[in-house]
Amino acid sequence: MNYSDFSFWWILLLFSVPFFTVRFIGKSLNLWPRIYDSIGLMALSMLLFFNASASSFVVFVFEIIFNYLMVQYMLRCQGNKAKLIATILIIFNVAVLAYFKYLIFFVEDVIGLFVNIPETWQSDYSINLLTRNFSLVRTRIPPGVSFYTFQMIAFVVDSLNSRRKKPIGFVDYINFVSFFPQIVAGPIERRTSLFPQIQGFRFKFTADNIYEGLRWLSLGIFMKFVLGDNIAPYIDLTATSNAWFVWFYAFLFTLRIYFDFAGYSFVALGIARILGIKLTVNFLAPYTSQSINEFWRRWHITLSTWFRDYVFLPLMGSKKKLAPFFLFITFTLSGFWHGAAWNFIIWGAYHGALLLVLRYLGRPFSRVVGQYVNKPQFVSWGLTFGAVNLGCLFFMETDIHRLLSKIQTIITPWAYSPSNLGELFTHYSVNQATALGIILTLAIMVLLLEHIAVWQQKFEYELLLSPWLSPALLGLTIILAANIPSEFIYFEF
């Protein structure tokens, strides 16, 4: 769900007040069966999804019903028949994702490379129902379709491989797939971690849950509304000729995407914790990483492990000699998962290539650096953060021609002239520079606290979640939150 949309909080409030009032009275009179909590959570999740995208609601409901019925049938079968059902179900889910997310890309950007595609081709594919034309080509994808599709696929595979193939409840399955805090942008939960908490769900409003949930909420909304949303207006995608601008905007985007996405994840984690559900921590201070390998153990963790378990390992099988090739393919696919554009494919391939370079040259390079530098870990961190910045340049720029212009600029020596650098420093007004300076100072302080926690071998966000800092972050959010919040970057991924 889009937490920056006022309607989300309004619907949450309008639903919660009467529901929990009736629940309190019912429990006091011993007239509240356990199933009512599950039904209440299901109703709230589906209502919030409908509010997020009414046009996608029917498709989402159909996917849930079809997946549930097929999984139930699969659990009653054995051997090759069960595997066949699982294969059909996986193909169905991938096909739905491909239709909504990748159809236009395949037609215009892939087939369009070889044949001329008419500009009106989308309007040519429509059907007439009740005197209205409905286009068969969706230009706007359902919110969170990539996330809940992967969660459904993982559930199919995990159910197929589970030792105890017990029937699953329909309401429990709906709550597993549609759990509103994480359906739109993760974390992508597994059957073994989330489903046991969802089965026979009961709201657990304990003091510990509320306290921990509010701390995560405080950190999440600060990251999103103060840091991410205030950095966003300063990013100009049109700058292509000045190398200093290209790198500076890539740096700003590197900060923004972390605070935006991690902020969303932490808000989801906080809301879920208040309800009594423990979600997976999807980020672990990724910008403290000293290698790309470590970065992917800390960034979007549930997606990384999903591709490892359901793509890389099955592809590799016993062919371990081809592991580097399959690793590269997996990361290229993970880039394509992020969006239907060439830049995302390039971004995924770029990170796959970095991992291969690290695999073969990482140790020799570390030994050489260690001979000349007292603290080689600082060099490793700097190179890793720089590599991530360059990757964000690929990620942020969906216009492939403009991306190529920027790459040409940053490899051109004279694009780094002193006059170009001076242009960067004089680009903003005094008020703009002051505001950006304050936000960047706060951002660096957050990253520094993450570094300190890692150096002290504590939980990465222990300092940021401390009782003395959480109220301060909430106060800063009230004072400094962006007037016009931007949409979550991953909202339609």
C-alpha positions as CSV (number, residue, x, y, z in Angstrom):
1,M,0.0,0.0,0.0
2,N,1.1,3.6,-0.6
3,Y,1.7,4.9,2.9
4,S,2.2,8.4,1.5
5,D,-1.4,8.4,0.3
6,F,-3.8,10.0,2.9
7,S,-6.6,7.6,1.8
8,F,-4.6,4.6,3.1
9,W,-4.5,6.0,6.7
10,W,-8.1,7.3,6.4
11,I,-9.5,3.8,5.4
12,L,-7.3,2.1,8.0
13,L,-8.8,4.4,10.7
14,L,-12.4,4.1,9.4
15,F,-12.2,0.4,9.4
16,S,-10.2,-0.1,12.6
17,V,-12.4,2.1,15.0
18,P,-15.7,0.2,14.5
19,F,-14.1,-3.2,14.0
20,F,-12.0,-3.1,17.1
21,T,-14.8,-1.6,19.2
22,V,-17.1,-4.5,18.2
23,R,-14.2,-6.9,18.8
24,F,-13.6,-5.6,22.3
25,I,-17.2,-5.9,23.2
26,G,-17.4,-9.4,21.6
27,K,-14.4,-10.6,23.5
28,S,-15.7,-9.2,26.7
29,L,-18.9,-11.1,26.3
30,N,-17.1,-14.3,25.1
31,L,-18.9,-13.9,21.7
32,W,-15.8,-13.5,19.4
33,P,-14.7,-16.7,17.6
34,R,-11.0,-16.8,16.6
35,I,-11.9,-16.9,12.9
36,Y,-13.3,-13.3,13.2
37,D,-9.8,-11.9,13.5
38,S,-8.7,-13.7,10.3
39,I,-11.8,-12.4,8.5
40,G,-11.2,-8.9,9.8
41,L,-7.6,-8.9,8.5
42,M,-8.7,-10.3,5.2
43,A,-11.4,-7.6,4.8
44,L,-9.0,-4.8,5.7
45,S,-6.3,-6.1,3.3
46,M,-8.7,-6.5,0.4
47,L,-10.3,-3.1,1.0
48,L,-7.0,-1.4,1.0
49,F,-5.9,-3.1,-2.2
50,F,-9.2,-2.1,-3.8
51,N,-8.5,1.5,-2.8
52,A,-5.0,1.3,-4.2
53,S,-6.3,0.0,-7.6
54,A,-9.9,-0.7,-8.2
55,S,-9.2,-1.7,-11.8
56,S,-6.8,-4.4,-10.7
57,F,-8.9,-5.8,-7.9
58,V,-10.8,-8.3,-10.0
59,V,-7.6,-9.7,-11.5
60,F,-6.1,-10.0,-8.0
61,V,-9.1,-11.9,-6.6
62,F,-9.1,-14.2,-9.6
63,E,-5.4,-15.0,-9.1
64,I,-5.9,-15.7,-5.4
65,I,-8.9,-18.1,-6.1
66,F,-7.1,-19.9,-8.9
67,N,-3.9,-20.3,-7.0
68,Y,-5.7,-21.5,-3.9
69,L,-7.7,-24.1,-5.7
70,M,-4.7,-25.4,-7.7
71,V,-2.5,-25.6,-4.6
72,Q,-5.2,-27.5,-2.7
73,Y,-5.5,-29.9,-5.6
74,M,-1.7,-30.2,-5.8
75,L,-1.5,-31.1,-2.1
76,R,-3.9,-34.0,-2.7
77,C,-1.7,-35.4,-5.5
78,Q,1.7,-37.0,-5.4
79,G,4.8,-37.6,-7.6
80,N,4.8,-36.3,-11.2
81,K,1.2,-35.3,-11.1
82,A,1.8,-32.9,-8.2
83,K,4.9,-31.5,-10.1
84,L,2.8,-31.1,-13.2
85,I,0.2,-29.1,-11.3
86,A,2.9,-26.9,-9.7
87,T,4.5,-26.3,-13.1
88,I,1.2,-25.3,-14.6
89,L,0.6,-22.9,-11.7
90,I,4.0,-21.3,-11.9
91,I,3.6,-20.8,-15.7
92,F,0.2,-19.2,-15.1
93,N,1.6,-16.8,-12.5
94,V,4.5,-15.9,-14.7
95,A,2.2,-15.4,-17.7
96,V,0.0,-13.0,-15.7
97,L,3.0,-11.0,-14.6
98,A,4.4,-11.0,-18.2
99,Y,1.1,-9.8,-19.6
100,F,0.6,-6.9,-17.2
101,K,4.2,-5.8,-16.9
102,Y,6.2,-6.8,-20.0
103,L,3.8,-7.0,-23.0
104,I,4.4,-3.4,-24.1
105,F,8.1,-3.8,-23.7
106,F,8.2,-7.0,-25.8
107,V,6.1,-5.5,-28.5
108,E,7.7,-2.1,-28.8
109,D,11.3,-2.6,-27.6
110,V,12.0,-6.2,-28.7
111,I,9.8,-6.9,-31.7
112,G,10.1,-3.2,-32.6
113,L,13.8,-3.7,-33.2
114,F,13.0,-5.8,-36.2
115,V,9.6,-4.6,-37.5
116,N,7.8,-1.3,-37.6
117,I,5.1,-1.2,-34.9
118,P,2.2,1.2,-35.5
119,E,1.8,3.9,-32.9
120,T,-1.9,3.0,-32.6
121,W,-1.3,-0.7,-32.0
122,Q,-2.5,-0.6,-28.4
123,S,-5.9,0.8,-29.3
124,D,-6.3,-1.8,-32.1
125,Y,-6.4,-4.5,-29.4
126,S,-9.7,-3.9,-27.6
127,I,-13.0,-5.6,-26.9
128,N,-16.5,-4.1,-26.7
129,L,-18.4,-4.8,-23.6
130,L,-21.7,-3.1,-22.6
131,T,-21.2,-0.5,-25.3
132,R,-17.7,0.4,-24.0
133,N,-14.3,-0.4,-25.4
134,F,-11.8,-2.0,-23.1
135,S,-8.2,-2.1,-24.2
136,L,-6.5,-5.5,-23.9
137,V,-3.2,-3.8,-23.4
138,R,-2.6,-2.5,-19.9
139,T,-0.5,0.6,-19.7
140,R,-0.6,0.7,-15.9
141,I,0.4,-2.5,-14.0
142,P,-1.4,-3.7,-10.9
143,P,0.3,-2.4,-7.7
144,G,2.7,-4.9,-6.2
145,V,2.2,-7.5,-9.0
146,S,5.8,-8.5,-9.0
147,F,5.9,-8.9,-5.3
148,Y,2.7,-10.9,-4.7
149,T,3.4,-13.0,-7.8
150,F,6.8,-14.1,-6.5
151,Q,5.2,-14.8,-3.1
152,M,2.6,-17.0,-4.7
153,I,5.2,-18.8,-6.8
154,A,7.3,-19.4,-3.7
155,F,4.3,-20.7,-1.8
156,V,3.6,-23.2,-4.7
157,V,7.2,-24.5,-4.6
158,D,7.4,-24.7,-0.8
159,S,4.0,-26.5,-0.6
160,L,5.2,-29.0,-3.2
161,N,8.4,-29.7,-1.3
162,S,6.8,-29.7,2.2
163,R,6.8,-33.0,4.1
164,R,3.4,-32.4,5.7
165,K,0.9,-31.7,2.9
166,K,-2.0,-30.6,5.0
167,P,-5.0,-28.7,3.5
168,I,-4.8,-24.9,3.9
169,G,-7.6,-22.6,4.8
170,F,-9.0,-20.2,2.2
171,V,-9.0,-17.2,4.6
172,D,-5.5,-18.1,5.8
173,Y,-4.2,-18.2,2.2
174,I,-5.9,-14.9,1.3
175,N,-4.2,-13.3,4.3
176,F,-0.9,-14.8,3.4
177,V,-1.0,-13.3,-0.2
178,S,-2.8,-10.0,0.5
179,F,-1.3,-9.0,3.9
180,F,-1.7,-5.3,3.5
181,P,1.6,-4.0,5.1
182,Q,3.8,-5.8,2.6
183,I,1.8,-6.8,-0.5
184,V,2.8,-3.8,-2.6
185,A,6.6,-3.6,-2.0
186,G,7.6,-6.5,0.1
187,P,9.3,-8.1,1.9
188,I,8.6,-11.2,-0.2
189,E,7.7,-13.6,2.5
190,R,8.0,-17.4,2.5
191,R,5.5,-20.0,3.6
192,T,7.8,-21.2,6.4
193,S,8.1,-17.7,7.9
194,L,4.8,-15.9,7.4
195,F,2.1,-18.6,6.9
196,P,2.5,-20.1,10.5
197,Q,1.8,-16.6,11.8
198,I,-1.2,-16.1,9.5
199,Q,-2.9,-19.5,10.2
200,G,-5.6,-19.0,12.7
201,F,-4.6,-15.4,13.0
202,R,-5.2,-13.4,16.2
203,F,-4.4,-9.7,16.7
204,K,-1.8,-9.4,19.4
205,F,-1.8,-5.9,20.7
206,T,0.8,-6.4,23.4
207,A,2.9,-3.6,24.9
208,D,6.1,-5.1,23.4
209,N,4.6,-5.4,20.0
210,I,3.2,-1.8,20.0
211,Y,6.5,-0.4,21.3
212,E,8.7,-2.2,18.8
213,G,6.3,-1.5,16.0
214,L,6.2,2.2,16.7
215,R,10.0,2.4,16.7
216,W,10.1,0.8,13.3
217,L,7.4,3.2,12.1
218,S,9.3,6.2,13.4
219,L,12.4,5.1,11.5
220,G,10.5,4.2,8.4
221,I,8.5,7.4,8.0
222,F,11.6,9.5,8.8
223,M,13.6,7.7,6.0
224,K,10.8,8.0,3.5
225,F,9.1,11.4,4.2
226,V,12.1,13.4,5.4
227,L,15.1,11.9,3.6
228,G,13.8,10.2,0.5
229,D,11.0,12.7,-0.4
230,N,13.2,15.8,0.3
231,I,16.0,14.5,-1.9
232,A,13.8,13.5,-4.8
233,P,13.1,17.1,-6.2
234,Y,16.8,17.7,-6.5
235,I,17.4,14.8,-9.0
236,D,17.4,16.1,-12.6
237,L,17.4,13.3,-15.1
238,T,17.9,15.6,-18.1
239,A,21.5,16.6,-17.2
240,T,23.7,14.8,-19.7
241,S,26.7,17.0,-20.6
242,N,28.3,17.8,-17.2
243,A,30.0,14.8,-15.6
244,W,29.8,16.4,-12.1
245,F,26.0,16.7,-12.4
246,V,25.7,13.1,-13.7
247,W,27.6,11.7,-10.7
248,F,25.9,14.0,-8.2
249,Y,22.4,13.1,-9.3
250,A,23.3,9.4,-9.3
251,F,24.6,9.9,-5.8
252,L,21.4,11.6,-4.7
253,F,19.4,8.8,-6.3
254,T,21.5,6.2,-4.5
255,L,20.5,7.8,-1.2
256,R,16.9,8.3,-2.3
257,I,16.2,4.8,-3.4
258,Y,17.6,3.4,-0.1
259,F,15.6,5.7,2.1
260,D,12.5,5.4,0.0
261,F,12.5,1.6,-0.2
262,A,13.9,0.8,3.2
263,G,11.6,3.4,4.7
264,Y,8.6,1.6,3.1
265,S,9.8,-1.8,4.4
266,F,10.3,-0.5,7.9
267,V,6.8,1.1,7.9
268,A,5.4,-2.3,6.8
269,L,7.5,-4.1,9.4
270,G,6.2,-1.6,12.1
271,I,2.5,-2.0,11.2
272,A,2.8,-5.7,11.0
273,R,4.6,-5.9,14.4
274,I,1.8,-3.9,16.0
275,L,-0.7,-6.4,14.7
276,G,1.4,-9.2,16.1
277,I,3.2,-10.4,12.9
278,K,7.0,-10.5,12.5
279,L,8.1,-9.7,8.9
280,T,11.6,-10.3,7.5
281,V,13.9,-7.3,7.9
282,N,14.5,-6.6,4.2
283,F,17.5,-4.3,4.5
284,L,20.6,-4.5,6.8
285,A,22.4,-1.2,6.2
286,P,23.5,-2.0,2.7
287,Y,25.7,1.1,2.3
288,T,28.1,-0.3,5.0
289,S,29.1,-3.1,2.6
290,Q,32.7,-3.7,1.7
291,S,32.0,-5.8,-1.4
292,I,29.2,-6.2,-3.9
293,N,28.7,-9.7,-2.6
294,E,28.1,-8.3,0.9
295,F,25.9,-5.6,-0.6
296,W,23.5,-8.2,-2.0
297,R,23.3,-9.9,1.4
298,R,22.1,-6.6,2.8
299,W,20.0,-5.1,0.0
300,H,16.4,-6.3,-0.7
301,I,17.3,-9.5,1.1
302,T,14.0,-11.3,0.4
303,L,14.4,-10.8,-3.4
304,S,18.0,-11.9,-3.4
305,T,17.2,-15.1,-1.5
306,W,14.2,-15.7,-3.7
307,F,16.3,-15.6,-6.9
308,R,18.9,-17.7,-5.2
309,D,16.5,-20.4,-4.1
310,Y,14.0,-20.5,-7.0
311,V,16.2,-19.5,-10.0
312,F,20.0,-19.8,-9.5
313,L,20.1,-23.1,-7.6
314,P,17.5,-24.9,-9.8
315,L,19.3,-23.6,-13.0
316,M,22.7,-24.7,-11.7
317,G,21.7,-28.1,-10.3
318,S,24.7,-30.3,-10.3
319,K,26.5,-28.2,-13.0
320,K,28.7,-26.3,-10.5
321,K,31.3,-25.5,-13.1
322,L,28.7,-23.3,-14.9
323,A,27.8,-21.5,-11.6
324,P,29.3,-18.2,-12.8
325,F,27.3,-18.2,-16.0
326,F,24.1,-19.0,-14.1
327,L,24.9,-16.3,-11.6
328,F,25.1,-13.8,-14.4
329,I,21.9,-15.0,-15.9
330,T,20.1,-14.8,-12.5
331,F,21.2,-11.2,-11.9
332,T,20.2,-10.2,-15.4
333,L,16.7,-11.7,-14.7
334,S,16.6,-9.9,-11.4
335,G,17.2,-6.6,-13.2
336,F,14.4,-7.4,-15.6
337,W,12.1,-8.1,-12.7
338,H,12.6,-4.5,-11.6
339,G,11.1,-3.0,-14.7
340,A,10.2,-3.5,-18.3
341,A,13.0,-1.5,-19.9
342,W,16.5,-2.1,-21.2
343,N,18.2,0.0,-18.4
344,F,16.9,-2.5,-15.8
345,I,18.4,-5.4,-17.8
346,I,21.7,-3.5,-18.1
347,W,21.6,-2.8,-14.3
348,G,21.1,-6.5,-13.5
349,A,23.8,-7.6,-15.9
350,Y,26.1,-5.0,-14.5
351,H,25.7,-6.3,-10.9
352,G,26.1,-9.9,-12.2
353,A,29.4,-8.9,-13.9
354,L,30.6,-7.2,-10.8
355,L,30.0,-10.4,-8.8
356,L,32.0,-12.3,-11.3
357,V,34.9,-9.8,-11.2
358,L,34.8,-10.1,-7.4
359,R,34.8,-13.9,-7.6
360,Y,38.0,-14.1,-9.7
361,L,39.9,-10.9,-8.8
362,G,38.6,-10.0,-5.4
363,R,41.2,-11.8,-3.3
364,P,44.3,-10.9,-5.4
365,F,43.2,-7.3,-5.4
366,S,42.7,-7.3,-1.6
367,R,46.2,-8.7,-1.1
368,V,47.8,-6.1,-3.3
369,V,45.9,-3.2,-1.5
370,G,46.7,-4.6,1.9
371,Q,50.4,-4.3,1.1
372,Y,50.1,-0.5,0.6
373,V,47.1,0.6,2.7
374,N,46.8,0.3,6.5
375,K,43.0,0.2,6.4
376,P,42.1,-1.7,3.2
377,Q,38.5,-2.0,4.3
378,F,38.0,1.7,3.7
379,V,39.2,1.2,0.1
380,S,36.9,-1.7,-0.3
381,W,34.0,0.3,1.1
382,G,34.7,3.2,-1.2
383,L,35.0,1.1,-4.3
384,T,31.8,-0.8,-3.4
385,F,29.8,2.4,-2.8
386,G,31.1,3.9,-6.0
387,A,30.1,0.8,-8.0
388,V,26.6,1.0,-6.4
389,N,26.4,4.7,-7.5
390,L,27.3,3.8,-11.0
391,G,24.7,1.0,-11.0
392,C,22.1,3.5,-9.8
393,L,22.8,5.6,-12.9
394,F,21.6,2.6,-15.0
395,F,18.6,2.1,-12.7
396,M,17.3,5.6,-12.6
397,E,17.6,6.4,-16.3
398,T,14.8,4.6,-18.3
399,D,15.6,6.6,-21.5
400,I,18.3,4.4,-23.1
401,H,19.5,7.2,-25.4
402,R,20.0,9.6,-22.5
403,L,21.7,6.8,-20.5
404,L,24.2,6.3,-23.3
405,S,24.9,10.0,-23.4
406,K,25.5,10.1,-19.7
407,I,27.9,7.1,-19.9
408,Q,29.8,8.9,-22.7
409,T,30.0,12.0,-20.6
410,I,31.4,10.3,-17.4
411,I,34.2,8.6,-19.5
412,T,35.1,11.8,-21.2
413,P,38.0,13.5,-19.3
414,W,37.2,17.1,-20.3
415,A,33.7,16.7,-19.0
416,Y,35.3,17.0,-15.5
417,S,36.6,20.6,-16.1
418,P,36.8,23.1,-13.3
419,S,34.1,25.2,-15.0
420,N,31.7,22.3,-15.0
421,L,32.4,21.8,-11.3
422,G,31.8,25.5,-10.6
423,E,28.5,25.2,-12.4
424,L,27.5,22.5,-10.0
425,F,28.2,24.7,-7.0
426,T,26.3,27.6,-8.4
427,H,23.4,25.7,-9.7
428,Y,21.2,26.0,-6.6
429,S,19.9,29.2,-4.9
430,V,21.0,29.8,-1.3
431,N,17.7,28.5,0.1
432,Q,17.8,25.4,-2.1
433,A,21.5,24.7,-1.2
434,T,20.7,25.2,2.5
435,A,17.7,22.8,2.5
436,L,19.6,20.2,0.5
437,G,22.6,20.6,2.9
438,I,20.4,19.9,5.9
439,I,18.8,16.8,4.4
440,L,22.2,15.4,3.3
441,T,23.6,16.1,6.8
442,L,20.8,14.1,8.3
443,A,21.2,11.3,5.7
444,I,24.9,11.1,6.4
445,M,24.2,10.9,10.2
446,V,21.8,8.0,9.6
447,L,24.4,6.2,7.5
448,L,27.1,6.9,10.1
449,L,24.9,5.4,12.9
450,E,24.5,2.3,10.7
451,H,28.3,2.1,10.3
452,I,28.9,2.5,14.0
453,A,26.4,-0.3,14.8
454,V,28.2,-2.6,12.3
455,W,31.6,-1.7,13.6
456,Q,30.4,-2.5,17.1
457,Q,28.9,-5.8,15.8
458,K,25.4,-4.8,16.9
459,F,22.2,-5.2,15.0
460,E,22.5,-2.7,12.1
461,Y,19.6,-0.5,13.2
462,E,20.0,-0.8,16.9
463,L,21.2,2.8,17.4
464,L,18.5,4.2,15.0
465,L,15.8,2.2,16.9
466,S,17.1,3.2,20.4
467,P,14.5,4.6,22.8
468,W,16.2,8.0,22.9
469,L,16.4,8.5,19.1
470,S,13.0,7.2,17.9
471,P,11.0,10.2,19.4
472,A,13.6,12.5,17.9
473,L,13.1,11.0,14.5
474,L,9.3,11.3,14.8
475,G,9.7,15.0,15.8
476,L,12.0,15.7,12.9
477,T,9.4,14.0,10.6
478,I,6.7,16.3,11.8
479,I,8.9,19.4,11.2
480,L,10.8,18.4,8.1
481,A,8.5,16.1,6.1
482,A,8.2,17.0,2.4
483,N,5.1,19.1,1.6
484,I,4.5,17.0,-1.5
485,P,5.4,13.4,-0.8
486,S,6.6,11.4,-3.9
487,E,5.3,7.9,-4.7
488,F,7.4,5.0,-3.6
489,I,9.8,4.0,-6.3
490,Y,8.9,0.4,-6.0
491,F,5.2,1.0,-5.9
492,E,4.5,-0.4,-9.3
493,F,7.3,-3.0,-9.5
